[in-house]
Amino acid sequence: MNEQAKKEALRLFTYGLYAISSGDEAEKNAFTANWLSQVSFDPPLVALSIERTSASLPIIRRTKRFVINVFGEEQRQLAGQLGKSLVKHPDKLEGVAFGATPDGSPILPETLAWVACEVESETSAGDSILLLARVVDAGVLRQGESLTMRAAGFKHAG
């Protein structure tokens, strides 16, 4: 395989950027994700790819829930901040405002919208885990355009 061609081709895929929040009263985290997709209308299902080493994975496995927060196009800095590893940057949540869904799951109230999800299954996917989750609640917080990888200037290694 031509590694350079693979990188260039994969970088042409379009992705949105989202903050995935998870937790409860005991513990919470949020991270920036882009490997996320709606996969079914009925029932409403989404798929999220999360790195095996993510600090959020044990939280999501324990609570069986996560929330997708949609970044606004002006939230590149917050996306970058949440894109850092919690292990390497234990202060990454400093200054990040949290709210809650009606069931108590953490949301980021400065984003455009949130979608609460309940994990139905997980599958091994290389260096990541693929979570299949049912949409159980949602809220629109404000109007605006959503942030994309391209607009943020972020790139995957491919």
Protein Blocks (a to p, Z undefined) as FASTA:
>chain_A
ZZklmmmmmmmpccddddddeddfkbccddddfbdcdfbfbdcdddddddfklmklmmmm
mnopacdddddfklmmmmmmmmpcfklmmmlmgoiacdddfkopacdfkbmbdcddddfb
dcdehjbccdddddfbdcdfbgcddddfklnopaceZZ
